[in-house]
Amino acid sequence: MKNDITFRAVIIGFICIITLSSAHAGFYGHIESMPEGNIGTWVVGGQKVEVTNDTELTRDHGQLNVGACVGVEYEKDFVKKIQSEPQNRCK
C-alpha cells in the first residue's frame, strides 16, 4: 500500500513538472520572413510561427522587420508575444 502511494506521488510529480515546463516556452532569433500586415506565418530563427490577432507584438528595441532580432514566447501552439530584442541576443 505504501509503495503504491509513493508510486502515485512520483507519477503525479512528473506530470506536474512536464506540464509546467511546457506551459510557456520561447526562443530568440532573427526574423527571416513575415507576412504583410503581420498576421500569418512568420519564420524566426528557422522556425515557422503562426501570429494571430491575439499575439502581442512589441517594439521595445526596434522595428519588427526582416533581419531584426526578436524573442518569441508561446504556449503550446499559440504565439503569445513577439518582441524586438537587442541584436546581441540573437548570436
N, CA, C and O atoms as a GROMACS GRO file, in nm:
protein
  364
    1MET      N    1   0.082  -0.120   0.000
    1MET     CA    2   0.000   0.000   0.000
    1MET      C    3   0.087   0.126   0.000
    1MET      O    4   0.062   0.220  -0.075
    2LYS      N    5   0.191   0.125   0.088
    2LYS     CA    6   0.279   0.241   0.096
    2LYS      C    7   0.352   0.262  -0.037
    2LYS      O    8   0.367   0.376  -0.081
    3ASN      N    9   0.397   0.154  -0.099
    3ASN     CA   10   0.467   0.165  -0.228
    3ASN      C   11   0.374   0.220  -0.336
    3ASN      O   12   0.417   0.297  -0.422
    4ASP      N   13   0.248   0.180  -0.332
    4ASP     CA   14   0.151   0.227  -0.430
    4ASP      C   15   0.130   0.378  -0.417
    4ASP      O   16   0.122   0.448  -0.517
    5ILE      N   17   0.121   0.427  -0.295
    5ILE     CA   18   0.102   0.570  -0.271
    5ILE      C   19   0.226   0.647  -0.316
    5ILE      O   20   0.215   0.753  -0.378
    6THR      N   21   0.344   0.595  -0.284
    6THR     CA   22   0.469   0.659  -0.326
    6THR      C   23   0.478   0.664  -0.479
    6THR      O   24   0.514   0.766  -0.536
    7PHE      N   25   0.446   0.554  -0.543
    7PHE     CA   26   0.450   0.547  -0.689
    7PHE      C   27   0.355   0.651  -0.750
    7PHE      O   28   0.393   0.722  -0.843
    8ARG      N   29   0.235   0.660  -0.699
    8ARG     CA   30   0.139   0.758  -0.749
    8ARG      C   31   0.188   0.901  -0.729
    8ARG      O   32   0.171   0.986  -0.817
    9ALA      N   33   0.249   0.928  -0.615
    9ALA     CA   34   0.301   1.062  -0.587
    9ALA      C   35   0.412   1.098  -0.684
    9ALA      O   36   0.420   1.212  -0.732
   10VAL      N   37   0.498   1.004  -0.713
   10VAL     CA   38   0.607   1.028  -0.809
   10VAL      C   39   0.552   1.056  -0.947
   10VAL      O   40   0.597   1.149  -1.014
   11ILE      N   41   0.456   0.977  -0.991
   11ILE     CA   42   0.396   0.997  -1.123
   11ILE      C   43   0.328   1.133  -1.132
   11ILE      O   44   0.345   1.204  -1.231
   12ILE      N   45   0.252   1.169  -1.031
   12ILE     CA   46   0.184   1.300  -1.030
   12ILE      C   47   0.288   1.412  -1.032
   12ILE      O   48   0.268   1.513  -1.100
   13GLY      N   49   0.398   1.396  -0.960
   13GLY     CA   50   0.505   1.496  -0.961
   13GLY      C   51   0.564   1.514  -1.099
   13GLY      O   52   0.586   1.627  -1.143
   14PHE      N   53   0.592   1.404  -1.168
   14PHE     CA   54   0.647   1.412  -1.304
   14PHE      C   55   0.548   1.480  -1.398
   14PHE      O   56   0.588   1.562  -1.481
   15ILE      N   57   0.422   1.448  -1.387
   15ILE     CA   58   0.321   1.510  -1.473
   15ILE      C   59   0.316   1.660  -1.448
   15ILE      O   60   0.306   1.738  -1.543
   16CYS      N   61   0.324   1.703  -1.324
   16CYS     CA   62   0.323   1.846  -1.292
   16CYS      C   63   0.446   1.915  -1.348
   16CYS      O   64   0.435   2.025  -1.403
   17ILE      N   65   0.562   1.854  -1.336
   17ILE     CA   66   0.685   1.913  -1.389
   17ILE      C   67   0.677   1.927  -1.540
   17ILE      O   68   0.712   2.032  -1.594
   18ILE      N   69   0.632   1.824  -1.609
   18ILE     CA   70   0.620   1.828  -1.754
   18ILE      C   71   0.521   1.934  -1.796
   18ILE      O   72   0.546   2.010  -1.890
   19THR      N   73   0.408   1.941  -1.728
   19THR     CA   74   0.306   2.040  -1.762
   19THR      C   75   0.357   2.181  -1.741
   19THR      O   76   0.337   2.267  -1.827
   20LEU      N   77   0.421   2.207  -1.630
   20LEU     CA   78   0.471   2.342  -1.601
   20LEU      C   79   0.583   2.382  -1.695
   20LEU      O   80   0.590   2.497  -1.736
   21SER      N   81   0.671   2.288  -1.728
   21SER     CA   82   0.784   2.323  -1.815
   21SER      C   83   0.740   2.346  -1.958
   21SER      O   84   0.806   2.421  -2.030
   22SER      N   85   0.632   2.285  -2.001
   22SER     CA   86   0.588   2.304  -2.139
   22SER      C   87   0.479   2.411  -2.152
   22SER      O   88   0.434   2.440  -2.263
   23ALA      N   89   0.437   2.468  -2.041
   23ALA     CA   90   0.329   2.566  -2.046
   23ALA      C   91   0.373   2.692  -2.120
   23ALA      O   92   0.299   2.745  -2.202
   24HIS      N   93   0.492   2.740  -2.091
   24HIS     CA   94   0.544   2.859  -2.157
   24HIS      C   95   0.682   2.826  -2.209
   24HIS      O   96   0.766   2.771  -2.138
   25ALA      N   97   0.705   2.860  -2.333
   25ALA     CA   98   0.835   2.837  -2.393
   25ALA      C   99   0.868   2.956  -2.480
   25ALA      O  100   0.783   3.041  -2.508
   26GLY      N  101   0.990   2.962  -2.523
   26GLY     CA  102   1.028   3.070  -2.610
   26GLY      C  103   1.168   3.053  -2.665
   26GLY      O  104   1.241   2.963  -2.626
   27PHE      N  105   1.203   3.141  -2.757
   27PHE     CA  106   1.336   3.139  -2.816
   27PHE      C  107   1.364   3.275  -2.877
   27PHE      O  108   1.274   3.357  -2.893
   28TYR      N  109   1.491   3.298  -2.910
   28TYR     CA  110   1.534   3.419  -2.978
   28TYR      C  111   1.580   3.382  -3.119
   28TYR      O  112   1.633   3.273  -3.142
   29GLY      N  113   1.559   3.473  -3.212
   29GLY     CA  114   1.605   3.451  -3.347
   29GLY      C  115   1.581   3.574  -3.432
   29GLY      O  116   1.511   3.667  -3.393
   30HIS      N  117   1.642   3.572  -3.551
   30HIS     CA  118   1.620   3.681  -3.645
   30HIS      C  119   1.496   3.652  -3.729
   30HIS      O  120   1.470   3.537  -3.766
   31ILE      N  121   1.420   3.755  -3.758
   31ILE     CA  122   1.305   3.740  -3.847
   31ILE      C  123   1.359   3.714  -3.987
   31ILE      O  124   1.434   3.795  -4.041
   32GLU      N  125   1.320   3.602  -4.044
   32GLU     CA  126   1.362   3.567  -4.180
   32GLU      C  127   1.255   3.603  -4.282
   32GLU      O  128   1.286   3.642  -4.395
   33SER      N  129   1.130   3.590  -4.242
   33SER     CA  130   1.019   3.634  -4.327
   33SER      C  131   0.896   3.657  -4.240
   33SER      O  132   0.882   3.600  -4.132
   34MET      N  133   0.807   3.742  -4.290
   34MET     CA  134   0.684   3.774  -4.220
   34MET      C  135   0.584   3.825  -4.322
   34MET      O  136   0.623   3.886  -4.421
   35PRO      N  137   0.456   3.801  -4.299
   35PRO     CA  138   0.356   3.847  -4.395
   35PRO      C  139   0.328   3.996  -4.382
   35PRO      O  140   0.347   4.056  -4.276
   36GLU      N  141   0.285   4.054  -4.490
   36GLU     CA  142   0.241   4.193  -4.486
   36GLU      C  143   0.118   4.200  -4.394
   36GLU      O  144   0.027   4.118  -4.407
   37GLY      N  145   0.115   4.294  -4.305
   37GLY     CA  146   0.004   4.305  -4.211
   37GLY      C  147   0.025   4.224  -4.084
   37GLY      O  148  -0.059   4.229  -3.994
   38ASN      N  149   0.135   4.150  -4.075
   38ASN     CA  150   0.179   4.077  -3.955
   38ASN      C  151   0.105   3.947  -3.923
   38ASN      O  152   0.165   3.859  -3.862
   39ILE      N  153  -0.021   3.933  -3.960
   39ILE     CA  154  -0.097   3.813  -3.924
   39ILE      C  155  -0.066   3.702  -4.024
   39ILE      O  156  -0.076   3.721  -4.145
   40GLY      N  157  -0.028   3.586  -3.970
   40GLY     CA  158   0.004   3.472  -4.055
   40GLY      C  159   0.133   3.406  -4.012
   40GLY      O  160   0.173   3.416  -3.896
   41THR      N  161   0.199   3.338  -4.106
   41THR     CA  162   0.319   3.262  -4.076
   41THR      C  163   0.443   3.349  -4.085
   41THR      O  164   0.470   3.412  -4.188
   42TRP      N  165   0.519   3.351  -3.977
   42TRP     CA  166   0.650   3.416  -3.972
   42TRP      C  167   0.754   3.305  -3.968
   42TRP      O  168   0.726   3.195  -3.921
   43VAL      N  169   0.873   3.334  -4.016
   43VAL     CA  170   0.987   3.244  -3.996
   43VAL      C  171   1.088   3.321  -3.913
   43VAL      O  172   1.139   3.425  -3.954
   44VAL      N  173   1.115   3.267  -3.794
   44VAL     CA  174   1.207   3.330  -3.699
   44VAL      C  175   1.310   3.226  -3.659
   44VAL      O  176   1.276   3.121  -3.606
   45GLY      N  177   1.435   3.256  -3.683
   45GLY     CA  178   1.541   3.163  -3.646
   45GLY      C  179   1.522   3.025  -3.705
   45GLY      O  180   1.556   2.925  -3.641
   46GLY      N  181   1.469   3.017  -3.824
   46GLY     CA  182   1.447   2.889  -3.891
   46GLY      C  183   1.321   2.816  -3.850
   46GLY      O  184   1.295   2.706  -3.898
   47GLN      N  185   1.242   2.875  -3.762
   47GLN     CA  186   1.119   2.811  -3.713
   47GLN      C  187   0.996   2.888  -3.764
   47GLN      O  188   0.993   3.011  -3.760
   48LYS      N  189   0.898   2.813  -3.810
   48LYS     CA  190   0.772   2.877  -3.851
   48LYS      C  191   0.686   2.898  -3.728
   48LYS      O  192   0.668   2.807  -3.647
   49VAL      N  193   0.633   3.019  -3.714
   49VAL     CA  194   0.542   3.051  -3.604
   49VAL      C  195   0.419   3.120  -3.662
   49VAL      O  196   0.429   3.198  -3.756
   50GLU      N  197   0.303   3.090  -3.605
   50GLU     CA  198   0.176   3.148  -3.652
   50GLU      C  199   0.135   3.263  -3.562
   50GLU      O  200   0.110   3.245  -3.443
   51VAL      N  201   0.130   3.381  -3.620
   51VAL     CA  202   0.090   3.501  -3.549
   51VAL      C  203  -0.058   3.526  -3.577
   51VAL      O  204  -0.102   3.524  -3.692
   52THR      N  205  -0.134   3.551  -3.470
   52THR     CA  206  -0.278   3.577  -3.481
   52THR      C  207  -0.308   3.717  -3.429
   52THR      O  208  -0.219   3.790  -3.387
   53ASN      N  209  -0.435   3.754  -3.434
   53ASN     CA  210  -0.478   3.882  -3.377
   53ASN      C  211  -0.454   3.888  -3.227
   53ASN      O  212  -0.446   3.997  -3.171
   54ASP      N  213  -0.442   3.772  -3.161
   54ASP     CA  214  -0.420   3.768  -3.017
   54ASP      C  215  -0.273   3.775  -2.978
   54ASP      O  216  -0.242   3.786  -2.859
   55THR      N  217  -0.183   3.769  -3.075
   55THR     CA  218  -0.040   3.775  -3.046
   55THR      C  219   0.000   3.920  -3.018
   55THR      O  220  -0.032   4.011  -3.094
   56GLU      N  221   0.069   3.940  -2.906
   56GLU     CA  222   0.118   4.074  -2.870
   56GLU      C  223   0.249   4.100  -2.945
   56GLU      O  224   0.342   4.019  -2.937
   57LEU      N  225   0.256   4.210  -3.016
   57LEU     CA  226   0.377   4.250  -3.088
   57LEU      C  227   0.432   4.374  -3.023
   57LEU      O  228   0.364   4.477  -3.017
   58THR      N  229   0.556   4.366  -2.973
   58THR     CA  230   0.615   4.483  -2.906
   58THR      C  231   0.746   4.523  -2.974
   58THR      O  232   0.820   4.439  -3.025
   59ARG      N  233   0.770   4.651  -2.975
   59ARG     CA  234   0.885   4.709  -3.044
   59ARG      C  235   0.975   4.787  -2.948
   59ARG      O  236   1.017   4.898  -2.979
   60ASP      N  237   1.005   4.730  -2.834
   60ASP     CA  238   1.086   4.799  -2.734
   60ASP      C  239   1.230   4.824  -2.780
   60ASP      O  240   1.292   4.921  -2.736
   61HIS      N  241   1.283   4.739  -2.867
   61HIS     CA  242   1.423   4.751  -2.910
   61HIS      C  243   1.434   4.766  -3.061
   61HIS      O  244   1.534   4.724  -3.120
   62GLY      N  245   1.336   4.824  -3.124
   62GLY     CA  246   1.341   4.845  -3.267
   62GLY      C  247   1.221   4.788  -3.339
   62GLY      O  248   1.134   4.724  -3.278
   63GLN      N  249   1.217   4.812  -3.469
   63GLN     CA  250   1.105   4.766  -3.551
   63GLN      C  251   1.106   4.615  -3.570
   63GLN      O  252   1.211   4.551  -3.561
   64LEU      N  253   0.989   4.560  -3.595
   64LEU     CA  254   0.975   4.418  -3.628
   64LEU      C  255   0.978   4.408  -3.779
   64LEU      O  256   0.876   4.426  -3.846
   65ASN      N  257   1.095   4.378  -3.833
   65ASN     CA  258   1.110   4.362  -3.977
   65ASN      C  259   1.214   4.254  -4.005
   65ASN      O  260   1.284   4.209  -3.914
   66VAL      N  261   1.225   4.213  -4.130
   66VAL     CA  262   1.319   4.108  -4.167
   66VAL      C  263   1.460   4.149  -4.125
   66VAL      O  264   1.505   4.259  -4.156
   67GLY      N  265   1.528   4.059  -4.055
   67GLY     CA  266   1.662   4.084  -4.005
   67GLY      C  267   1.667   4.124  -3.859
   67GLY      O  268   1.773   4.116  -3.796
   68ALA      N  269   1.555   4.168  -3.804
   68ALA     CA  270   1.551   4.211  -3.664
   68ALA      C  271   1.562   4.090  -3.571
   68ALA      O  272   1.514   3.981  -3.602
   69CYS      N  273   1.626   4.111  -3.458
   69CYS     CA  274   1.633   4.010  -3.353
   69CYS      C  275   1.505   4.020  -3.270
   69CYS      O  276   1.466   4.129  -3.228
   70VAL      N  277   1.441   3.907  -3.246
   70VAL     CA  278   1.318   3.906  -3.166
   70VAL      C  279   1.317   3.790  -3.068
   70VAL      O  280   1.387   3.690  -3.086
   71GLY      N  281   1.238   3.806  -2.966
   71GLY     CA  282   1.206   3.698  -2.874
   71GLY      C  283   1.064   3.652  -2.904
   71GLY      O  284   0.974   3.734  -2.919
   72VAL      N  285   1.046   3.522  -2.911
   72VAL     CA  286   0.915   3.464  -2.937
   72VAL      C  287   0.873   3.387  -2.813
   72VAL      O  288   0.945   3.299  -2.766
   73GLU      N  289   0.757   3.420  -2.759
   73GLU     CA  290   0.702   3.348  -2.644
   73GLU      C  291   0.576   3.277  -2.691
   73GLU      O  292   0.490   3.336  -2.757
   74TYR      N  293   0.565   3.150  -2.657
   74TYR     CA  294   0.446   3.078  -2.696
   74TYR      C  295   0.400   2.983  -2.586
   74TYR      O  296   0.476   2.948  -2.496
   75GLU      N  297   0.276   2.944  -2.597
   75GLU     CA  298   0.216   2.849  -2.504
   75GLU      C  299   0.149   2.743  -2.590
   75GLU      O  300   0.050   2.769  -2.657
   76LYS      N  301   0.205   2.624  -2.586
   76LYS     CA  302   0.163   2.515  -2.675
   76LYS      C  303   0.180   2.562  -2.819
   76LYS      O  304   0.292   2.593  -2.858
   77ASP      N  305   0.076   2.569  -2.898
   77ASP     CA  306   0.088   2.612  -3.038
   77ASP      C  307   0.055   2.759  -3.058
   77ASP      O  308   0.060   2.807  -3.171
   78PHE      N  309   0.021   2.831  -2.952
   78PHE     CA  310  -0.020   2.970  -2.963
   78PHE      C  311   0.098   3.063  -2.936
   78PHE      O  312   0.161   3.056  -2.830
   79VAL      N  313   0.129   3.150  -3.032
   79VAL     CA  314   0.234   3.250  -3.013
   79VAL      C  315   0.175   3.365  -2.932
   79VAL      O  316   0.090   3.440  -2.982
   80LYS      N  317   0.219   3.378  -2.808
   80LYS     CA  318   0.166   3.481  -2.720
   80LYS      C  319   0.226   3.618  -2.748
   80LYS      O  320   0.156   3.720  -2.744
   81LYS      N  321   0.358   3.621  -2.778
   81LYS     CA  322   0.423   3.750  -2.789
   81LYS      C  323   0.546   3.739  -2.878
   81LYS      O  324   0.621   3.641  -2.872
   82ILE      N  325   0.566   3.840  -2.961
   82ILE     CA  326   0.691   3.858  -3.033
   82ILE      C  327   0.738   3.998  -3.000
   82ILE      O  328   0.664   4.095  -3.019
   83GLN      N  329   0.861   4.008  -2.950
   83GLN     CA  330   0.911   4.140  -2.912
   83GLN      C  331   1.051   4.160  -2.969
   83GLN      O  332   1.132   4.067  -2.973
   84SER      N  333   1.078   4.282  -3.011
   84SER     CA  334   1.212   4.313  -3.061
   84SER      C  335   1.310   4.303  -2.945
   84SER      O  336   1.277   4.332  -2.830
   85GLU      N  337   1.431   4.261  -2.978
   85GLU     CA  338   1.537   4.243  -2.878
   85GLU      C  339   1.665   4.306  -2.931
   85GLU      O  340   1.678   4.328  -3.051
   86PRO      N  341   1.760   4.334  -2.842
   86PRO     CA  342   1.891   4.381  -2.889
   86PRO      C  343   1.956   4.274  -2.978
   86PRO      O  344   1.937   4.155  -2.956
   87GLN      N  345   2.030   4.317  -3.078
   87GLN     CA  346   2.091   4.223  -3.173
   87GLN      C  347   2.180   4.120  -3.106
   87GLN      O  348   2.192   4.008  -3.156
   88ASN      N  349   2.243   4.153  -2.994
   88ASN     CA  350   2.334   4.057  -2.929
   88ASN      C  351   2.260   3.937  -2.868
   88ASN      O  352   2.324   3.839  -2.830
   89ARG      N  353   2.129   3.943  -2.857
   89ARG     CA  354   2.051   3.827  -2.808
   89ARG      C  355   2.044   3.716  -2.912
   89ARG      O  356   2.020   3.601  -2.877
   90CYS      N  357   2.064   3.750  -3.038
   90CYS     CA  358   2.048   3.655  -3.148
   90CYS      C  359   2.184   3.621  -3.209
   90CYS      O  360   2.209   3.652  -3.325
   91LYS      N  361   2.268   3.558  -3.134
   91LYS     CA  362   2.401   3.521  -3.183
   91LYS      C  363   2.397   3.392  -3.259
   91LYS      O  364   2.500   3.346  -3.308
   0.00000   0.00000   0.00000
